[in-house]
Amino acid sequence: RVDLVISGHTHRAGVHQKQAEHRYPIMIGAGPKEGGRTIIKVEADQQKLSAQLIQETGETLGSVILDPPPSV
């Protein structure tokens, strides 16, 4: 089961929410070029997982918040 895909080193950073083509959000960080670098900040506890895509300027480009999966 996939809840979130996080990847990096692309030339176009972005957050793609789940949709018909992929039933999970995809977060892509940017490459190392000055002015376009990003960081992906992830925090998780028993109640939620949150991830933010943040540009080196401090601007948040997108975010994802996931609730815990249902008990099996």
C-alpha positions in Angstrom: 0.0 0.0 0.0 1.4 3.4 -1.0 0.3 6.5 1.0 2.8 9.1 -0.3 5.6 9.1 -2.8 8.5 11.5 -2.1 11.2 12.0 -4.7 13.8 14.6 -5.6 16.3 16.0 -8.0 14.0 17.2 -10.8 13.9 20.5 -12.5 10.3 21.1 -11.7 9.3 20.8 -8.1 5.7 20.2 -7.3 3.1 18.4 -5.2 0.6 16.3 -7.1 -2.5 15.3 -5.1 -4.0 11.9 -5.6 -6.2 11.4 -8.7 -7.3 8.8 -11.1 -3.8 8.1 -12.5 -2.3 7.7 -9.1 -4.3 7.1 -5.9 -1.6 8.7 -3.7 0.0 12.1 -3.5 3.4 12.6 -5.1 5.9 15.2 -3.8 8.9 16.1 -6.0 11.8 18.2 -4.8 13.9 20.4 -7.1 17.5 20.1 -8.2 20.5 21.8 -6.7 20.6 24.9 -8.8 20.7 28.1 -6.7 17.4 29.8 -6.6 15.4 26.6 -7.2 16.5 24.4 -4.4 13.9 22.9 -2.1 13.5 20.9 1.1 10.8 18.4 2.0 9.9 18.6 5.7 8.1 15.6 7.1 6.5 15.3 10.5 4.6 12.3 11.8 2.9 11.1 14.9 0.1 8.7 15.8 -2.6 11.2 14.6 -1.2 12.3 11.2 1.7 12.6 8.7 2.4 16.0 7.2 4.9 16.9 4.5 5.7 20.3 3.2 7.6 21.2 0.0 9.5 24.4 0.8 11.6 26.5 -1.6 14.9 27.9 -0.4 13.3 31.3 -0.1 11.1 29.9 2.7 7.9 29.9 0.5 5.8 26.7 0.8 5.1 25.3 -2.6 2.7 22.7 -1.4 1.8 20.3 1.4 0.2 16.9 2.1 -1.5 15.8 5.3 -2.4 12.2 5.8 -4.5 10.6 8.5 -3.4 7.3 9.8 -4.6 4.2 7.8 -7.6 2.4 9.1 -6.8 -0.5 11.5 -6.5 -3.9 9.7 
